[in-house]
């Protein structure tokens, strides 16, 4: 592998929502993007999606080059970003095909949201050049990328690349189903469903309990720092010594919801009531605008902290 080669050409394999979002972000950073999807309908919609995502970024829409074959897209790629559905068999065969067609220096990054590295690399010649690189949706607006791979030098090279283009990669020390962020999100989602199932509160109020409370803090500090400050002047040590038992008391009461038809109906009815009939496109646009505004505010605050 040519460790000194800069990543300039990106191949997007899979032109759905995640692929388009990645393409928009890479294009906005001045990188060359080639793309392929076996579905002609996905290829038709791809350019429109990329343009919309680049507009959300405040960037001038650019047109990625669409390739007729996956081999053509990856032939000169420095990085291949695979966005296929969450199927172990599909990813195994696709990753083998992509690595075989790409140059020796190419890193193949899988956007899998839950599958482990060991699940999907069984058929590739060089597993070390395949890295889990899970973005948080939507990738063009949310900076997180979760990385895992068996070759530390390859993972470090990919992490450096992502940092250089404005992403915030985290490196997993061992593989885990669902990685980090999705496991944390799943824990919260499970308890939200349990609260709804038990009739504790409505969908709208459960969501508001997050967005008007801990969600505000989570945008600027994670769970460990949150509880460090929760310990007052004694910090995390004081919190663990004096308030740790109260956490265990709450843990013991956390529930396990049953995904029954009745609960599904309650979720759907609650979401429809909370959204008041607004179209999904309106909800997506509002989310994206607020994500941009939040990122801008956090970036300005960080710059002020660094200014002497």
PyMOL commands that set and color helices and strands:
alter all, ss='L'
color gray80, all
select helices_A, chain A and resi 17-28+40-56+70-74+88-101+117-120+127-129+152-164+181-197+203-218+223-230+232-251+261-275+280-306
alter helices_A, ss='H'
color red, helices_A
select strands_A, chain A and resi 9-13+32-36+65-66+79-82+107-110+130-135+144-148+168-171
alter strands_A, ss='S'
color yellow, strands_A
deselect
rebuild
show_as cartoon
